[in-house]
Amino acid sequence: MKVTIELGSTSAGAPALLDLEELLATRLLVQGNSGSGKSHLLRRLLEQSVGSVQQAVIDPEGDFVTLADAFGHVVVDAAAHNESELQRIAARVREHRVSVVLNAEGLDADQQMKRAAAFLGGLFDTDRALWYPMLVVVDEAQLFAPAAAGEVSDEARKASLGAMTNLMCRGRKRGLAGIIATQRLAKLAKNVAAEASNFLMGRTFLDIDMARAADLLGMERRQAEAFRDLERGHFIALGPALARRPVAIRIGPVTTEARSASPKLMPLPPAAPPADARELILRPLEPEPPPAPRRPPPAPDPIAAIERAPAPPLLSFGPSPDEVLRQLLAEPETASRSVAVLYQDFLVRCRRQRVAGDQIDLAAFRRRLAMARAGVDRAGPAGPAWDTATALSAEVPEEMQGVFLLLARAAIENAPCPSDAAVARACGSHSPKRARRMLDFMEARGFIATRVDGQGRRVIALPGLGAETAPGDPAAAESDLLDAAE
């Protein structure tokens, strides 16, 4: 069944239609400078499609919470739930097919990225039986999929970028149609923007953004100047769900309003005499009043009670997290995938195989991944030497921890020095050249010391551990190393 909604009208006066079924398969990117009408466009799209498809809105400014009063969306306060709770709430959203608004207002950028990543991960990591169609609208998408590292933590950026990449790259098969809006294309990660096939480009002034918008719409560079002349609420549309050729459209009216409106000019009050004005501003400050008594808790909300209800306990007959991780690392393509993508895949496998216990966070997963790539169990060799090695590994940069633990294990057990192939595997690669560069960098930082014996075999010492490996052939195959370690 073909379902279309009316976004507004074209410059010729014809209705500007959007094919919802096509949108589910091809996704949408909205771009425009602040004040160009992006939020108005998203609100129009949500209002027109509310009866046809389930919706989820990632709302960093709290502008879309008014949809709850008019259309029954459930508002989920991101500040009131931790990441694990948000994942479970997202799973229930898909199970019960309820439209929601994730309100991240009041959180700093780091927390917004972590909570949004957890919620998107919960929408993504559901059983196949729950893959119902859903529009996932992300306003201010450059906050959640930045093109470059900013002032937020690396952990938050990787988690958020991985979740947004999953939404736009792999969400289609799970029924998730990503609709992302951004102020600037140059600030949005290219691998996220490139997955959209439908575009609505609004008013833009910077040359780099106009050029990228023109490229996406297949327009010539000299035509890019037209984006500066667009009025508020006017967009250029292109895509299989919109139009086969670029067409100018004007977005229609909406029935709900954002809580934050554009500022309006207001006349100043009558001017007071300078002496009176000075008295008003600089008079002695009164002591602060005592804090108001706390308000009684509100009556229990049945919907909130459902959201906060604990998830049913997992059955304990599933494999352990370490076994799931070993299964994941056994696949050949794992070495070329980022940690954020591996983490999402790991969570999906744990859910499908009903792994018992609390969910592992991203930091703990990185630690397990480093040790698994190093070929050591989490417990490691028993004894104080291994305790010292694990403590020292915490001071090593994250991307080197797996290699450091691999060398520490060989030194403690007096095993042959790992080959370049084994070192490459420990740092998530197949390249011996990268392994040698990694060892050179670690030696330059003082974490290891390398020497070659009379037969050309490599020996690596760990100064902090006070131990060194036995001589080993750098060019040996990885299977030879594993046999020697066993």
C-alpha positions as CSV (number, residue, x, y, z in Angstrom):
1,M,0.0,0.0,0.0
2,K,1.4,3.4,-1.1
3,V,1.0,6.1,1.6
4,T,1.9,9.7,0.8
5,I,1.8,12.8,2.9
6,E,1.7,16.4,1.9
7,L,4.7,18.5,3.1
8,G,3.4,21.7,1.5
9,S,3.4,23.0,-2.1
10,T,5.8,23.4,-4.9
11,S,6.7,26.8,-6.6
12,A,4.1,25.9,-9.3
13,G,1.3,25.5,-6.7
14,A,1.1,21.7,-6.9
15,P,1.1,19.6,-3.7
16,A,4.6,18.6,-2.5
17,L,4.2,14.9,-1.7
18,L,6.4,12.5,0.2
19,D,6.1,8.7,-0.3
20,L,6.4,7.2,3.2
21,E,7.0,3.7,2.0
22,E,9.9,4.8,-0.2
23,L,11.2,6.9,2.6
24,L,11.5,3.8,4.9
25,A,13.9,2.3,2.4
26,T,15.9,5.4,1.4
27,R,16.2,7.7,4.4
28,L,16.2,11.6,4.5
29,L,18.7,14.4,5.2
30,V,17.5,17.9,6.0
31,Q,20.1,20.7,6.0
32,G,19.7,24.5,6.6
33,N,21.2,27.2,8.7
34,S,19.7,28.2,12.0
35,G,16.3,29.9,11.4
36,S,15.8,28.2,8.0
37,G,12.8,26.2,9.2
38,K,14.3,22.7,9.7
39,S,12.4,22.1,12.9
40,H,9.2,23.3,11.3
41,L,9.7,20.9,8.4
42,L,10.3,18.0,10.8
43,R,7.2,18.9,12.8
44,R,5.1,19.0,9.6
45,L,6.5,15.6,8.5
46,L,5.7,14.1,12.0
47,E,2.2,15.5,12.2
48,Q,1.2,14.4,8.7
49,S,2.5,10.8,9.2
50,V,1.5,10.3,12.8
51,G,-1.3,7.9,11.9
52,S,0.6,5.9,9.4
53,V,3.9,4.9,11.0
54,Q,5.5,4.6,14.4
55,Q,7.8,7.5,15.3
56,A,10.8,8.2,17.6
57,V,12.4,11.6,18.0
58,I,15.8,12.4,19.4
59,D,15.2,15.9,20.7
60,P,18.3,17.7,22.2
61,E,16.4,21.0,22.9
62,G,13.0,19.7,24.1
63,D,11.2,21.3,21.1
64,F,9.1,18.3,20.1
65,V,7.6,17.4,23.5
66,T,4.4,19.2,22.5
67,L,3.6,16.3,20.2
68,A,2.6,14.4,23.4
69,D,-0.5,16.6,24.1
70,A,-1.8,16.6,20.5
71,F,-0.9,13.1,19.3
72,G,-0.1,11.0,22.3
73,H,3.7,10.6,22.0
74,V,5.3,9.3,25.2
75,V,8.0,11.8,26.4
76,V,11.1,10.0,27.8
77,D,13.3,12.2,29.9
78,A,16.9,11.2,29.1
79,A,18.1,12.9,32.3
80,A,15.9,10.7,34.5
81,H,17.3,7.4,33.1
82,N,20.7,5.8,32.9
83,E,22.0,4.2,29.7
84,S,20.9,0.7,30.6
85,E,17.4,1.8,31.4
86,L,17.1,3.7,28.1
87,Q,18.1,0.6,26.2
88,R,15.3,-1.4,27.9
89,I,12.8,1.4,27.3
90,A,13.7,1.5,23.6
91,A,13.2,-2.2,23.4
92,R,9.7,-1.8,24.9
93,V,9.0,1.0,22.5
94,R,9.5,-1.3,19.5
95,E,7.6,-4.1,21.2
96,H,4.5,-2.1,22.0
97,R,4.8,0.2,18.9
98,V,4.5,3.4,20.8
99,S,5.7,6.7,19.4
100,V,8.1,8.5,21.7
101,V,10.2,11.7,22.1
102,L,13.5,11.3,23.8
103,N,13.9,14.7,25.5
104,A,17.7,15.3,26.2
105,E,17.2,19.0,27.2
106,G,19.3,20.0,30.2
107,L,22.1,17.5,29.6
108,D,25.6,18.5,28.6
109,A,26.8,17.4,25.1
110,D,28.7,14.4,26.5
111,Q,25.7,13.0,28.3
112,Q,23.4,13.8,25.4
113,M,25.6,11.7,23.1
114,K,25.8,8.7,25.5
115,R,22.0,8.7,26.3
116,A,21.1,9.0,22.6
117,A,23.5,6.2,21.6
118,A,22.0,3.9,24.3
119,F,18.4,4.7,23.1
120,L,19.3,4.2,19.4
121,G,21.1,1.0,20.3
122,G,18.0,-0.3,22.1
123,L,15.9,0.4,19.0
124,F,18.5,-1.3,16.8
125,D,19.2,-4.4,19.0
126,T,15.7,-6.0,19.0
127,D,14.5,-9.4,18.0
128,R,13.6,-9.8,14.3
129,A,9.9,-10.3,15.2
130,L,9.8,-6.6,16.4
131,W,11.3,-5.1,13.3
132,Y,8.2,-2.9,12.6
133,P,8.5,0.2,10.4
134,M,9.6,3.3,12.4
135,L,10.6,6.8,11.5
136,V,13.6,7.8,13.7
137,V,14.0,11.6,13.6
138,V,17.3,13.1,14.9
139,D,17.3,16.9,15.2
140,E,20.7,18.7,15.3
141,A,22.3,15.5,14.0
142,Q,25.8,17.2,13.9
143,L,25.8,16.9,17.7
144,F,25.4,13.1,17.6
145,A,27.5,12.4,14.5
146,P,30.2,15.0,14.4
147,A,32.7,15.1,11.5
148,A,35.6,15.8,13.9
149,A,36.4,15.3,17.6
150,G,35.3,18.2,19.8
151,E,35.2,18.9,23.5
152,V,33.3,15.7,24.4
153,S,35.0,12.5,25.5
154,D,36.2,10.1,22.9
155,E,34.1,7.3,24.5
156,A,30.9,9.4,24.0
157,R,31.7,10.4,20.5
158,K,32.5,6.9,19.4
159,A,29.4,5.4,20.9
160,S,27.1,8.1,19.4
161,L,28.8,8.0,16.0
162,G,28.5,4.2,16.0
163,A,24.8,4.3,16.8
164,M,24.1,6.9,14.1
165,T,26.1,4.9,11.6
166,N,24.1,1.8,12.4
167,L,20.8,3.8,12.1
168,M,21.7,5.1,8.6
169,C,23.7,2.2,7.2
170,R,22.0,-0.9,8.7
171,G,18.7,0.4,10.1
172,R,16.7,-0.3,6.9
173,K,16.6,-4.0,7.3
174,R,15.3,-3.5,10.9
175,G,12.5,-1.2,9.8
176,L,14.3,2.0,11.0
177,A,14.1,5.0,8.6
178,G,16.6,7.6,9.7
179,I,15.6,11.3,9.2
180,I,18.4,13.5,10.2
181,A,18.5,17.3,10.3
182,T,21.7,19.4,10.6
183,Q,22.6,23.1,10.5
184,R,25.8,22.4,8.5
185,L,26.8,19.5,6.3
186,A,30.5,20.2,6.9
187,K,30.0,19.4,10.6
188,L,28.1,16.1,9.9
189,A,30.1,12.8,9.5
190,K,30.3,12.0,5.8
191,N,29.5,8.3,6.3
192,V,26.3,9.2,8.0
193,A,25.2,11.8,5.5
194,A,26.1,9.6,2.5
195,E,23.5,7.0,3.4
196,A,20.6,9.3,2.7
197,S,19.0,9.2,-0.7
198,N,16.4,12.0,-0.1
199,F,17.4,15.6,0.5
200,L,15.7,18.8,1.6
201,M,18.1,21.7,1.5
202,G,17.2,25.0,3.1
203,R,18.8,28.4,3.4
204,T,22.6,28.2,3.5
205,F,25.3,30.9,3.5
206,L,28.7,29.3,3.8
207,D,30.4,28.4,0.6
208,I,31.5,24.9,1.7
209,D,28.0,23.9,2.8
210,M,26.5,25.3,-0.4
211,A,29.0,23.4,-2.5
212,R,28.2,20.1,-0.7
213,A,24.5,20.7,-1.0
214,A,24.8,21.4,-4.7
215,D,26.8,18.2,-5.1
216,L,24.2,16.1,-3.3
217,L,21.4,17.5,-5.4
218,G,23.4,17.1,-8.7
219,M,23.4,20.8,-9.3
220,E,26.2,22.8,-10.9
221,R,28.4,24.8,-8.6
222,R,27.2,28.1,-10.1
223,Q,23.7,27.2,-9.1
224,A,24.7,26.8,-5.5
225,E,24.2,30.5,-4.9
226,A,20.4,29.8,-5.0
227,F,20.6,28.4,-1.5
228,R,21.4,31.9,-0.1
229,D,18.1,33.3,-1.6
230,L,15.8,30.7,0.0
231,E,13.2,32.1,2.4
232,R,12.4,30.6,5.7
233,G,10.4,27.4,5.3
234,H,11.5,27.0,1.6
235,F,13.6,24.0,0.6
236,I,15.0,22.3,-2.5
237,A,13.7,18.7,-2.6
238,L,15.3,15.7,-4.4
239,G,15.1,11.9,-4.0
240,P,13.0,8.8,-4.8
241,A,10.5,9.6,-2.0
242,L,10.2,13.3,-3.1
243,A,11.0,14.2,-6.7
244,R,13.3,12.8,-9.4
245,R,14.6,16.3,-10.2
246,P,15.4,19.2,-7.8
247,V,12.2,21.1,-7.0
248,A,11.5,24.1,-4.8
249,I,8.9,23.5,-2.1
250,R,7.3,25.6,0.6
251,I,6.5,23.7,3.9
252,G,2.9,23.9,5.0
253,P,1.5,24.9,8.4
254,V,1.6,22.8,11.6
255,T,-0.9,22.4,14.4
256,T,1.6,22.1,17.3
257,E,4.2,24.6,18.3
258,A,7.7,24.4,19.8
259,R,8.2,25.5,23.4
260,S,11.0,27.8,22.2
261,A,9.9,30.3,19.6
262,S,12.0,32.8,17.6
263,P,12.6,36.0,19.6
264,K,10.3,39.0,18.8
265,L,11.2,42.6,19.2
266,M,9.4,44.3,22.2
267,P,9.5,48.0,23.0
268,L,11.5,49.1,26.0
269,P,9.6,50.4,29.1
270,P,9.6,54.2,29.5
271,A,13.0,55.4,30.4
272,A,13.6,56.0,34.2
273,P,15.6,58.9,35.5
274,P,19.3,57.9,35.8
275,A,19.3,58.1,39.6
276,D,16.2,55.8,39.8
277,A,17.7,53.4,37.3
278,R,21.0,53.3,39.3
279,E,19.0,52.6,42.5
280,L,17.1,49.7,40.9
281,I,20.3,48.0,39.6
282,L,22.9,48.7,42.4
283,R,20.8,48.7,45.6
284,P,22.1,46.3,48.3
285,L,21.2,42.7,47.6
286,E,18.8,41.1,49.9
287,P,19.8,37.8,51.5
288,E,18.7,34.8,49.6
289,P,15.4,33.3,50.8
290,P,15.5,29.8,52.3
291,P,14.9,27.0,49.8
292,A,11.3,26.2,49.2
293,P,10.0,23.0,50.6
294,R,10.1,20.1,48.3
295,R,6.9,19.4,46.4
296,P,5.2,16.1,47.1
297,P,5.9,13.5,44.5
298,P,3.3,13.4,41.7
299,A,0.8,10.6,41.4
300,P,2.2,7.6,39.7
301,D,2.0,7.6,35.9
302,P,1.0,4.2,34.5
303,I,3.1,4.8,31.3
304,A,6.1,5.8,33.4
305,A,5.7,2.8,35.6
306,I,5.8,0.5,32.5
307,E,9.0,2.3,31.3
308,R,10.7,1.9,34.7
309,A,9.6,-1.7,35.2
310,P,12.7,-3.9,35.5
311,A,13.4,-6.1,32.5
312,P,12.6,-9.8,33.0
313,P,15.7,-11.8,34.2
314,L,17.6,-13.6,31.5
315,L,17.8,-17.3,31.6
316,S,21.2,-18.6,32.7
317,F,21.7,-21.3,30.2
318,G,23.3,-19.0,27.6
319,P,27.1,-18.6,27.0
320,S,29.3,-16.2,28.9
321,P,30.2,-12.8,27.5
322,D,33.8,-14.0,26.9
323,E,32.5,-16.9,24.8
324,V,30.4,-14.5,22.7
325,L,33.4,-12.2,22.2
326,R,35.5,-15.2,21.1
327,Q,32.8,-16.1,18.5
328,L,32.8,-12.5,17.2
329,L,36.6,-12.4,16.9
330,A,36.7,-15.7,15.1
331,E,35.1,-14.0,12.0
332,P,37.7,-12.8,9.5
333,E,36.1,-9.4,8.8
334,T,36.3,-8.5,12.5
335,A,39.8,-7.1,12.3
336,S,38.8,-4.3,9.9
337,R,35.8,-3.1,12.0
338,S,35.8,-0.2,14.5
339,V,35.4,-0.8,18.3
340,A,32.0,1.0,18.3
341,V,30.6,-1.3,15.5
342,L,32.0,-4.4,17.2
343,Y,30.4,-3.3,20.5
344,Q,27.0,-3.0,18.8
345,D,27.4,-6.4,17.2
346,F,28.5,-7.8,20.6
347,L,25.3,-6.5,22.3
348,V,23.1,-8.0,19.6
349,R,24.8,-11.4,19.9
350,C,24.5,-11.3,23.7
351,R,20.7,-10.5,23.4
352,R,20.1,-13.2,20.9
353,Q,22.0,-15.9,22.8
354,R,20.4,-14.8,26.1
355,V,23.6,-14.1,28.0
356,A,23.0,-13.9,31.7
357,G,24.1,-11.0,33.9
358,D,24.3,-7.2,33.6
359,Q,25.1,-5.6,30.2
360,I,28.8,-4.7,29.7
361,D,29.4,-1.1,29.0
362,L,31.7,0.2,26.2
363,A,34.7,0.8,28.5
364,A,34.6,-2.8,29.8
365,F,34.1,-4.1,26.3
366,R,37.2,-2.3,25.1
367,R,39.2,-4.0,27.9
368,R,37.9,-7.5,27.1
369,L,38.5,-6.9,23.4
370,A,42.1,-5.9,24.0
371,M,42.7,-9.0,26.2
372,A,40.9,-11.3,23.7
373,R,43.0,-10.0,20.8
374,A,46.1,-10.6,22.9
375,G,45.1,-14.2,23.3
376,V,44.8,-14.0,27.1
377,D,41.9,-14.8,29.4
378,R,40.6,-12.0,31.6
379,A,42.1,-13.6,34.6
380,G,45.4,-14.0,32.9
381,P,48.3,-16.0,34.3
382,A,48.1,-16.2,38.0
383,G,50.6,-14.3,40.2
384,P,51.8,-10.9,41.1
385,A,53.6,-10.4,37.8
386,W,50.4,-10.5,35.9
387,D,48.7,-8.1,38.4
388,T,51.6,-5.7,37.7
389,A,51.2,-6.1,34.0
390,T,47.5,-5.4,34.1
391,A,48.1,-2.3,36.2
392,L,50.8,-1.1,33.8
393,S,48.5,-1.6,30.8
394,A,46.1,1.0,32.2
395,E,48.8,3.6,31.6
396,V,49.3,2.6,27.9
397,P,47.1,4.2,25.3
398,E,44.0,2.3,24.5
399,E,44.9,1.2,21.0
400,M,48.2,-0.3,22.4
401,Q,46.8,-2.2,25.4
402,G,46.2,-5.5,23.5
403,V,49.7,-5.5,22.2
404,F,51.2,-4.7,25.6
405,L,49.3,-7.5,27.3
406,L,50.3,-9.9,24.5
407,L,54.0,-9.0,25.2
408,A,53.5,-9.1,29.0
409,R,52.1,-12.7,28.8
410,A,55.0,-13.9,26.7
411,A,57.5,-12.2,29.0
412,I,55.9,-13.7,32.2
413,E,55.7,-17.2,30.7
414,N,59.2,-16.9,29.1
415,A,57.6,-17.7,25.7
416,P,59.0,-16.7,22.3
417,C,58.6,-13.1,21.3
418,P,55.3,-12.7,19.3
419,S,55.7,-12.4,15.6
420,D,54.5,-9.4,13.5
421,A,51.4,-11.4,12.5
422,A,50.5,-12.0,16.2
423,V,51.1,-8.3,17.1
424,A,49.0,-7.2,14.1
425,R,46.1,-9.4,15.3
426,A,46.4,-8.0,18.8
427,C,45.9,-4.4,17.5
428,G,43.0,-5.4,15.2
429,S,44.8,-5.6,11.9
430,H,46.2,-8.0,9.3
431,S,49.2,-5.7,8.4
432,P,52.7,-6.7,9.6
433,K,53.8,-3.1,8.7
434,R,51.3,-1.7,11.1
435,A,52.5,-4.1,13.8
436,R,56.1,-3.0,13.4
437,R,55.0,0.7,13.5
438,M,53.1,0.0,16.7
439,L,56.2,-1.6,18.3
440,D,58.4,1.3,17.2
441,F,56.0,3.8,18.7
442,M,55.7,1.8,22.0
443,E,59.5,1.7,22.2
444,A,59.8,5.4,21.5
445,R,57.3,6.0,24.4
446,G,59.4,3.8,26.7
447,F,56.9,1.1,27.2
448,I,59.1,-1.6,25.7
449,A,62.7,-2.2,24.7
450,T,63.6,-4.2,21.6
451,R,66.9,-6.1,20.7
452,V,67.9,-8.7,18.2
453,D,70.1,-11.7,19.2
454,G,72.9,-13.2,17.1
455,Q,70.5,-15.4,15.1
456,G,68.3,-12.4,14.1
457,R,65.5,-13.3,16.5
458,R,63.7,-10.5,18.3
459,V,63.6,-10.1,22.1
460,I,61.3,-7.5,23.8
461,A,61.8,-6.4,27.3
462,L,59.1,-4.6,29.4
463,P,61.0,-2.2,31.8
464,G,58.1,-1.7,34.1
465,L,57.6,-5.4,34.5
466,G,61.3,-6.3,34.8
467,A,60.9,-9.2,32.4
468,E,61.6,-10.0,28.7
469,T,60.4,-12.5,26.2
470,A,62.4,-15.4,24.8
471,P,63.9,-14.9,21.3
472,G,61.3,-15.2,18.6
473,D,61.1,-15.0,14.8
474,P,59.3,-11.7,13.7
475,A,58.3,-13.3,10.4
476,A,56.9,-16.5,11.9
477,A,53.3,-17.4,11.1
478,E,50.7,-16.7,13.8
479,S,49.9,-20.4,14.1
480,D,53.5,-21.0,15.1
481,L,53.2,-18.5,17.9
482,L,50.0,-20.0,19.2
483,D,51.5,-23.5,19.2
484,A,54.5,-22.2,21.2
485,A,52.2,-20.4,23.7
486,E,50.2,-23.5,24.3
